[in-house]
């Protein structure tokens, strides 16, 4: 028996064991049949003692054992990959993010030299990120890696383009074409690794099983290639992926890398993407990241980054007037990116970042702070 969204009386055989003013039957149980019910969301962050509720249910009511550990996740994933792939060749598209990197390391542990990673460097990453990926996979993990330097190819395609959706489409299509060209050089390849998470599975509702049909962003996937998917992360969430990545030895700067869009810096330049603007934004963003880390705030923020609007404003440097770009600082806190609040960065940090960017990055004479939340704004500007 219910009224709106509250249960007012338990069903036959159940006893109400918890209530609130608004919900007479917030918790109920039928101990004889070992059935339990709760009307709340214990899994969400803002529910007090939500984790304790889940623990009591799993380990008390259900007598489950806490055997789902990082080590067991890795062992199960490696066994499943070996069973699926056998002795066939596998390729993986690396983006530099923790998802694709972790998926690649799991597959490499399972199949060794039968995996080849393809890293398409579109020139839209942040400073030193391409080098970090190459160093980690080539020198540390010794994973076969094809490094495709495609910076000029992408820049030429983006020339004159200002519309953000057109940017995304161009980058996505060019990524696919580049990936396909490299993949076809590798003979007898049958499988493609994808860093699908359980959250992706939930959001998509259903999955088309074996073949690749389309892509949803950069790094995501060649169309019309007759390859079967290997998705070793599809049963776990982002926090578990980070734990697995750390256990596998991925460097901290990759494990804890803040979310970064597939189109990269191209959608953080508001206007046409040029080599000059990319260099300015890359240097400004590096300073922001360096100072946020120095302040011990990097892992407290969901994202922190710089935006470069392709406009110029008047400034004064020394005895001269300048006509240069502004840089906008964007930093947010969030649990899932569905909503986000602008981060209250310390004034001292903002002062240091502003002074360094203006003094160290040629072409910038003004720094602003974005203090809008989501909604109504989005986290990214484009």
PyMOL commands that set and color helices and strands:
alter all, ss='L'
color gray80, all
select helices_A, chain A and resi 50-61+70-85+98-114+129-140+151-158+164-185+198-204+238-248+252-255+264-267+275-294+298-300+347-360
alter helices_A, ss='H'
color red, helices_A
select strands_A, chain A and resi 2-3+6-7+15-18+27-30+35-38+89-94+115-121+145-149+189-193+228-230+269-270+303-309+312-317+320-333+341-342+364-369
alter strands_A, ss='S'
color yellow, strands_A
deselect
rebuild
show_as cartoon
